[in-house]
Amino acid sequence: MKLHAQFLRLHSHAADDRDENHTIETTLDELAAIFDCTHRNALMIIQKMEQHDWIQWTPRRGRGRRSSLRFLIQPEDIAVQSMMQAIDRHDIKRALDEIRVHSRSSTMQEHLQGWLLNYFGHHAEVRSDQQQIDTLRLPIRQQLYTLDPLYLNWLAESFVSSHVFDGLARRANESGEILPGLAHAWEVDATRTEWTFFLRKEVLFHNGKILTAEDVVYTFERLSRAPGRRLYHFIVRQIQHVQALSPTMVRFVLKEPNELFLSFLCTSRAAIVPRELNQVGEAAFGIRPIGTGAFKVTEMNESLCLLEAFAPYFQGRAHLDRVEIVQLPWATKLESPDMEDTASSFHIIHNPIPARDTDTAWSQIHSAASVRKFITCNTYKDGPLRNPEIRARIVACLDQRHVPSGVDSSSDSYEPLATLQIATIPEYRADAERVAAQLESCGYTCNIVAASMNEFKSSSIRLESDLIIFSLFRDRDEQLRLFDLYLNVSGHVEPHSRVDIERLLREIAREADHTVRAQQFEHIETRLMDEHQLHILYEKPVQTAYLPTVRGVSFNSQGWVDLRHVWFPPAQPPTPHT
C-alpha cells in the first residue's frame, strides 16, 4: 500500500506539469524531494511503478537533461487498489487519509464511491459443504467510538450496540408495544414503585457465561455511579436500589412512581452488561464488548467493526452470518449529504436521495422516526433575550418572515444588542451557520461556539450562550427523549417558566396514560413557542431505501432496519447442461 500512496503523491505533485499525453519532464532530484528519500530509493520506487505498468519511464543522462515520465494509469484506479488491500487487512484509515490528502478534487471520491457500490452490500460465499455464508457490508459516516451502553453518544453507536446487547424489555418493531426481553415477565406493586422482573433461564453472554440477576444489579449500580449528566439520567436517579432476589429474579425500588421507567428499560442505555465487565475494564469494554445480543463483536477499531452471528442467541439466531461496518468520511450517492445521525448502507440506505446516474430500482419506505432540529433562547441569562419583543423579532428572522411592523430596535431596553452567542456541537455547525446568516441579514451579529458532545452536556457553555441548537430524534422513545430535553431546557429559562416546566414534568412522570402524557408534552412545547423561547428549525423524516433482493426489512424502535431479521435468498446453483 506504500507504493500506492507514493504514486498518488507523485501524481498530485505533477498535476500542473502534465501534457496532453499525461507526460512530465523531471529529474531524480525532484523525485527524491517528492518521495522524501535518497536518489537511489527514488529510482527504485520509479522502477517498481514501471514493473506494475503504472508509468513509462524514459531516463535521459547528462547535465541539464530531464527524464520523461508518462502516467499509464489513473489515480482513481490506484486508490481503489489501495482501498481493496486496506479493507482486506482491516486497516482502511490510512488509505482513506491518503486519498483525502492527495485528491485535489471530488473526482477520486466519486470514483471510489462507484466502486464501493459494488463492494458494500450483500456478499454470499458458498462453502464446500454447500452452506451459504451471508455477509452484509455497511458503510457509516459516523465513527464508532464505543459500544458500551453507558457511554453511547451517537445514534450510529446505539444502532450497533442494540444488536450486541439486550435489555430486560424491548419494543416490538412494528407496533412499539413493550414486550419481554431478557426478562420473560414482570410485576409492579400497587404503589407503582416496586418492579419485579423474572429472567429467562440460561441466557448466555458472548463469552459463554450465564446471565443472572447479579449482572442486572451490577448494570444499574454502574449507571447510578456514572459521573456527569447522561441521557435519561433523570430515570436512573429515581432508582432507590436494585436487589437480586434469586439468580433469575430481580427487584427495582423507585423513590417515587415513574411511568416512563418501563420504556427506559427498552433503551440501549439500560442494556445489561456482565458484572465487572468481564474483567476487561471500562475503556477496553467499549471496543471489546460482551453482551447477550444476536451479534458479537469480533474486531473493532476506529474505522471498522466486525460482527458475527451469535448462534445461541435466546431469541433465535440471526439470518446473516457476518456484518462488516466500515466508517467512511463522505456521503454515498444515494445518501442525503446532511445526514450526521444515521447508520446507512448500500443495500439498506437511510435517508437516501436518488442518484441521477444509476438505473437500479430502489424500493423506499418510511419509518416512524424523524429528526427535528430546533433552537432555544437562554432567558436564564441576564441579557436582551429576556425581552419578549426581541425574542419575537429573532424568531421572525429565523422563520424568514419580516420583522413585525411597529417594532423598532430603538425601543429595546438592551440596545444596542451585543453579539449573540450560538452554542451547539460540531456536527450541527452547519445549522448554526445558517441561523447566524439569517440573523445577520436582519442586522444582528453572531458568534458560534461548537463544543464536543461531552463538553456541551457538562460545561457551562449553554448557560453562557444566548441561543442553543438542539436536536430531537423522534422515535418510539420520543417521550423519554422529550422528558430529557425539557428537563435540559428548564435549566436555561426564566425562573417562573422553570417552575412550571418542572411541575408539568412531575405530572407526566406519574401519568400512566400515554396519550395524556403526549398532550402534556405538547402543552410544554406550545408554551415555549408562544413565549418565543423555542423555535423549530426543520424536521426530516427517516426513510430507508433497499434493493429488491433484501428480505425481512423491518424497523427497530429507532427507525433503523433490524439486522436480526434481514436475509437474502440462497444463491441458485447453475443449471446443468443436458
N, C-alpha and C positions, 0 to 999 in steps of 0.2 A: 504493500500500500504506500510505502515511502516513495517509490518510483512514480506512482500515480500523482502524489502530491507535488513532486518535483516537476512533472510535466505541466500540471496546472499552473504552477508558479512561473515556469518558463513561458507558457502561452499567454499568461496575463501580462508579464513584463513586455512581451513582444507585440502586444495588441496594436500599438500605434505604428509599428515599423514594418508590418507585413505588406507585400504587394498583392496583386490580384491572384497570384498563384500560391498564396499562403507561404511565401518565402521571405526570410530575413537574412541580412548580412550581419555577421557577428564575429567576435574573437573569443579565444579561451579566457582572456582577462574578464570580459563581460559575463561569460557564462559562469566563471568561478564566483563572481560577485553575486549573481542571481541565486546560485545554489549555496552560497556561503561556504565554500570549500576550496581546496587546492586545485591547481590546473590539472593535475593528474586525476583527481577524483571527478572533476567536471567532465573530462574526456571519457572516463569510464561510464558516467551517467548517460552521456550522449550515445555512446556505443550500445548500452543496454536498450535505450529507447529505439535505436535503429534496428536492433535484433528483434524487437517486438513489432516492427513495421509501423511505429508511431511517427517516425520522422525519416527524412532523407538527408544525410549529412555529407557535404562535399567540402573537405578541408582544402585550404589553399595556403601554401607555405611562402614565407618571405615577409620582410619588414613592410608593414603598412597594408598588407593584403588581408582581406576579410573573408572568412569562410562562409559558405552558404548552407542554410538550414531551412528545409521545407517541411511543413506540418502535413502529415498524411491522414490524420485522424482528428475528429472534432473533440474539443474538451468535454462536451457533454457525454460522449461515449466513455472517455476515461473516468469521468465522475461516476458513471453507472457501474463500471467495473470495480472501482474503489468501494462504492456503496455495497455491492454484492459481496465482496470479500469481507468487508467490515461486519455485515449482518451475519455472515456465516460464522464469524468469530465472536459474535455477540458484543461487538465493540464499535458502534456506529458513531459515537460522539465525535471522535477525531475526524472521521470522514466528513460529517456534517459541518464541523468547524472549518475544515479546509475548503469545502465547497463555498461556504459563506464568505470566507476571506478572499478567495481567488476568483469569484464570479463577479464580473463588472456589471452585469445586467440580470434581468429576471429570466433570460433565455435558458440558462442552465437549470434553474429551479423548475421551470415549466417542463423541460425535457425529462428531468428526474421524476416529476410527478406523473408524467405519462408512463414511464417505466414502472413506477410504484403501483399504478392502477393494475398492472399485471402481477406484481409481486405480492401485494397485500390481498386480503380476502381469504377465500376458502381454498385449501390445497389438500388433496387426498393422496395417500400413499397406500398401495395395496401390497401387503407382505406376502411372503411365500406361502403362508397358511391361508391365504385369501382374505385375511382380516383387513378391513379398511381403517386406516388411521387418519382421522379428520383433524386438521389444524386450521384455526382461524387466526389470521394475522391482522391486527388492528393498529392503525397509527393514531396517536393523540397528540395534540399540540401543547397540552399542559404537562409539565414534568411531574412525575410521581415522586414526592419527597419521602412519604411514609404511608404505610397501610395500617399502622397502629390506630385503632378506633379512638384512642384518647387524643391523638394529635392531628386528626384529619382537618385540613383547612379548605380543600378544594373538592368540587363535585366529582372531578375525574378520580381523585383518590377514593372518595366514598363509593363511586361506581365499582372500582376494582375490589375494594375492601368488602363490599356487600356480597361478593362471590367467594370470599375467603373465610368470612366469619358468619355466624348466625346469632340471632337474639332469642330471648325467651319466647317472644311472639313475633309475628310477621304480618304484613298486609297482603291480601290477595291481589294479584296483578291487575285484574280487570275491575273488580268492584271496590277495592280498597278496604274490604272488610278485614277486621283483625282476626287472625287465625292462630292456632298453636304453632310454636316454633320448636325450640329446644324443650320447652315445657308443653306437655300434651294437654294440660288442663290447669285452671287456676280458680281461686275463690277469693272473695272480698267480704269483710265483715260489715255489719250494719253501719258502723261509723265511717266507712269508706277510707279507713286509714291503715288497715291490716290486709295485705295481699299475700296469699299463699300460693306458691307455684309448685307443680308436680312435674319433675323432669322425666324425660324419656330415659329408658334404661339402655346402657351400653352404647351410648353415642360416643364416637371416637374423635379425638383430636387428630390432626395430621401426623403427629409423632407416635400415634398408637395408644396413647393414654386415654382412659375412660373419663368422660365429663362427670363431675359430681357437684353437689351443692356448694362445696368449698370453693370451686372455681367461680361460681356466681358471686359468692360473698367477696372473694378477692377482687373481682372485676369492679364491683360498685364501691368498695372501700378505696380502691385505687382512683376511681373517678372523684370521690369526695376529697381525697388528699391532693389532687392536682392543683398547682398554683395558677393564678391568673383567671381571667374570665373566658369561659369556653361556651360553645354553642349548647343551648339547653341547660346551662348551669343552674338556672332557676329551679329545674326539676330535681337535680342532684341535691341541692341544698335542702329540699323538703324531705329527704330520706333521713329518718332519725337513726335507724340501724337496720342491718340485714343479718339474718341468722339462719344457719344451716340446721334444720330440724332432723334431717336424716340425709343419707347420701343422695336421695332423689327428691328431697323436699326442702324448700327454702321460703323464708317469710321476710317480707319487707314491712317495716312500720314507718308510716309517714307522720310528719309533725302535724299536718292538717290535711283534709281531703284535697285531692288534686285530680280532676277528671282527665287531665292530659297525660297522666302517669303511664297508662297502658299504651298510649300512642308513642310515648318516648321509648318504651321497651322495644318497639319495632324498628327504631332508627339504628344507623351504623354506629352512633355514639355509644349505644347500650349493648353492642355486640359482646359476647362472652369470650374472654381470653383465659388461657390456662394460668392457674395460680403460680406466682413467682415467674411468670412469662417464660417458662421452660428453662429458667436459669441463664438466659442469654443477655439480659439487661435491657434497659429502656431503649437505648439508641439502636442496638442491633435488632431488637424485636420489630422495629418499623420496616426493615428491609428483609428480615427473615422471620416473618410472622407465622404463628402456629394457630390455626383456627379449626373449626368443625365444618367449614363450608364445602360446597361442591367442587371447588378447585383449590389446590395447594400451590404455594409459591415455590418454585424450584430454583429461580435465579432472579435477582433484582439489582439494577444499578441505575445510574442517573439517566440512562437512555433506553433501558429495556426491562421488561417484566415478563417472566415466563410462568404460565400457569398450566398445571396438568390436572386432569380429572382425578378426583379422589373417589376411588371405586367403592369404599364402604360408606359413602355419604348416606345419612339416615333418611333423606327424602328421595333417594333414588339417584343412581349415577347419571351425570350429565351425558348428553349425546356426543358432544365434542370431546376429543381426546386431549387437545392441547390448544392453548391460546397464547399467542405472542403479541405483546403490547409494546409498540415502539414509539418513542417520543420524537416527533418531527417539529421543526420550528416554523413551518408555514402551513397555510390552509390548502386543502385539496381542491381539485377542480369543481367538485360538486358541493363544496362546503362553504357556508357563509363566512366571509373574511373577518367578521367581528365576533366570532364565536370564541369566547375565552373561557366558557364554563362547562363545556360538554366533552364527553368522550365520543370519538367518531371513527368510522372505518369505511373501507371502500365497498364492501358487500353490505354493510349496515352503516348508514351515514346519518348523523343527527344534524338538523337544521341545514339541509342542502340547498344549494342554488343550482339551477340547471346549467350544464356545460354546453357551450354552443357547438363544440367540435366533437361531440360524442353521439353515436347513434343508438347507444344502449338504452333499452326501455327500462326505466326505473319505476318501481311502484312506490308511491308516497302515502304515508298515513300520519295522522296527528296523534300525539299522545295527549294525556290530560294535563301536561305540565307546560309552564311558560316562565319566562324570565322578565321581571319587572325592575326597571331602574327608576329611582326617584331621588329627590333632593330634599333635605330638611333644613330648617333655619335654627341656628343656635340662639334662642331667646333667653337662655340662662345667662349668657354673656352680656355684660352691660355695654350696650352699643346701639347703633342705628336700627338693627333688626328687631328691637323691642317696639319700634313704631309700626303699627299695623298698616299705615299708609305706604311706608317704604316697602314692607313685605308684599303688599298688593301690587306695587309697581314692578318689583322684581319678578314676581310670578307672571305678571302680564308680559314682561320681556321674554321669559322662558317659554311662555305659551305662544310666542310670536304674535301677540296682539299689540295694539297701540297702547301707550301709556294712558290711563284714564284721564279724560278731559277735566280741567279744573284743578288737577293736582300738579303743583309746581315744586321743583326742587327747593325753591327758596322758602317753602313753608315747613320744611323738615327741621325739627329741633336739633338734629345731629349734623346738619350740613356745615361745611362740605363733608361728604362721605369719605371716610378713609378707605384704603384699599380693602376689598372684600377677599378674605382668605377662604379658599375652597379646599376642603380635606377629602381625600379619597385614597385608594390603593393604586399601585402602578398599573394593574390590569384594567382599571376603569379610567385611566388618564385621558383616553380619547373622549369619553363622555364629559369629563371635567373641562377639557379644552373647548368642546362645543358649547358648554354652558358659559364659559368665560367669554367666548366670542360673541354670544348673543347678548350678554350683559354689557360688554364693552361697546357694542353697537348702539346701546341705549345710554351710553355716557358714563358707565361705571368702570373702575379699574379693578382688576382681579389678580390674585396670586394663588397658584395651585401648589398644594403640599401633598405629595403622594408618599404615604408610609407603607411599609410592609404590613401584611395581614396581622401579624402578632403585635406590631407596634400600634397599629390602628385600633386594635382591641383593647390594649392595656395602657397606652400612654394618654397624656393629656391633650394630644393633638386635636381631638374633636372639640374639646371644651375651649380651646384657644382659637378655633376657626369660626367663621360666620355661616358658611354653607357646607353641608356634609352630604356626599353622594353615597348612597347605599344601593344594594340590590336585594331582591326577594325572589327566591326560586319557589314558584307556586306549584306544588305537587301534592301528593297525598298527605304530606306532613305540614301542609300550609298553616294550620292553626298553631302548631308548635313554633313554626318559624315566625308567625305574626306576633305571638306572645313574646318571643325573644327580641324581635325587632322593636316593638313598642316599649318594652322594658328599657332598651337602649335609648330610644328617643326620649323617654321620660327624663333621662339624665341630663338633657341639654335644652329643656323648655322652661318657661317661667314657672315659679313655684305653684301657682294656683292650677296651672294645666297639669303639672306633675302629680299633684294630689288627686285630681280627677282621673287621670290615666291609671294610676296605681290602684285606685278604688275599683275601676272597671275591670282591671286585670285580676284582682282578687275574686270578683264575682264570676268572671269567666272560668277561673280555676275550679270553682265549686259547682259550675253548671254542667249537669250530665247530658243535656240535650245538645247534640252537635249543631243543629240548626239555630238554636238560640245563641250559642257561642258565636256562630258566624255573624249574626245580627249585631252582637255586642262589639265584635271587631270592626264591623262596618261603621258603627257609631263612633269609635275612636278615630277611624280614618276620616270620616266626614267632618268631625270637629276640627282635626288638624288642618284639613284642606280649607275649610271655611275661614279659619284664622290665618290662612296663608303661611302655615308653619310646615307644610308638606306639599310637595308638587310632584306628580308622576311625570317622568320624562318620556318614557315609552314602555311598551310591553310587547314581547315577541313570543309567539307560541313555539314549542319544541316540535319539530317534525322529524320523521325518520324516512329515509329512502333506502330501499333494499332491492337487490336483484331477484328475479322470479325464482332462482334456484334456492333461495333461502327459505327454509321451512321453520315452523314453530316460533314465529315472531310474536312476542308478547312483551308488554311493558311492566317493569317493576314499579315500585312506589315513587321513584324519582323520575319516571318518564323515559327511562332508558330501556333498551332491549335487554331482556333477561337471558344471559348466555346459557343458563342452565337448560333452557328448552330449545335452543337453536339447533337445527340439524340439517343435513344435506343428504339427498338421495344417494345410495351406493353407486359407485361407478359401474356402468354397464360393461360386461365383458364383450370383447369383439365377437361378431357373428362369424362362425366358421364357414369357410367356402366349401361348397359341395361340387 
